[in-house]
Amino acid sequence: MSRRLWQGLGVIALAGCATSAPESTVEIYSWWVSGAEQVALDAVLKNFAEANPNVQVTNAAAQDSLNAQDELQIRMRLGDPPDLFQINGGAELMQYAPEGSLSLLVPLDDLATAENWKQVVPPVVWQAITASGHVYAVPVDIARVNVLFYNKHLFDDNGLTPPTSLVGFVEVAQALQDKILRPVAIGDKVPWTLEVIFKSCLAAAGQANYYAQFVQGVNGYFAGTDGTTFDPIFNSAVECFATIVSYADKTLMRSEAWNDAVLDVVSGHAAMTIMGDWALGEFLKDGAVADQDFGEIPAPDSQDTFIFTTDSFVLPVGAKNRSGALALLAVWGSASGQNAFYPLKGTLAARSDVDSGAYDIFARNTLQEFSDAEDAGRLVPDWPLAFPQAFSTIFDAALDRFVDDGNAENLVLTVKNNYDLLTASH
């Protein structure tokens, strides 16, 4: 295990007076390290402690999902897996439970049956947690990726309307900039945050059908199958991304994480940020009131496309405390566990039978938008669900360079030269 990982290790002692469960330790591995994520995680572990006293839970947390994947793969190769670890499902899951190969994960079919998951989780989530006819992951939540948050006080004080289009975004951003106010906060300390903005732009430029074809590896231009020499929709997404980033403080963004950008909006140091709706938990944790202190809308021009992801946990083969891990997974997958988690995390519960009364106005809107998009075929997967991490790593680095040099041709060429990673994965 690397030095960086051990520096992120947190220990949560769950004490109880009962003796029905043996004293033991369960090690989980996640990338939940922000304030609201920790609070939400603690709430689930408190729920777990009530049924499993005298169990100590350690959270070996990496600073972001890409670090987590790198560290985790090292541990798996060394034969030192955690007892359970976080994953997005889909393509990420297939790294560990590939079709036709020996799985590195323990099937959770019995747990899924006992907890009635197939009947209470959406089909797109069910698909993301299954492989080779088996259930391999416990779905914890559902998040929308293409979301814009804004400071309502700054907007009201300056007579501004939340931007539903890129044209509107530019008008608002320019008005704020003219008043020496920072239009948009971006935390680019780790480059996946730039990818969130770009995916929102890709959905805006091409809507659900184009986005789906792109992530499925069948885009004619990038796959070289239709003889075209130009993809105007992708180039439009690049222009959208460049426009949004141009209104950020590029020096500051390099030193901030995504949750720092959220805090900038909470404090009024910036007016807007584009981030998945897991950011809602950060707003609430810092005392901001939904629809009073801040607003939440789909990212500009992307309201007709719902980019979804799902956090889940899996049980690796070789887990040292399999029984303890299964007990914790059962809590994660239960209605009571998700009732404890989702109001603090800011995302939707993966189960449809939770107590939805704790959803705030924005989560209720998201729930309705998810349902509408599901009915209309406008749900599309986040990139970790759709294709290998290798492509995202390459693309994120290219986006980071693009912020500095503005060379759109190089960005497009990077995608074209590496698009076979997407094509092969499907």
Beta strands, then each sheet from edge to edge (+ up, - down):
strand 1: 9-14
strand 2: 24-30
strand 3: 55-61
strand 4: 84-87
strand 5: 130-131
strand 6: 134-135
strand 7: 138-139
strand 8: 141-144
strand 9: 147-151
strand 10: 272-274
strand 11: 294-298
strand 12: 306-309
strand 13: 312-314
strand 14: 348-349
strand 15: 379-381
sheet 1: 1+ 3- 2- 4- 13+ 7-
sheet 2: 5+ 6-
sheet 3: 14+ 8- 12+ 15+
sheet 4: 10+ 9- 11+
end
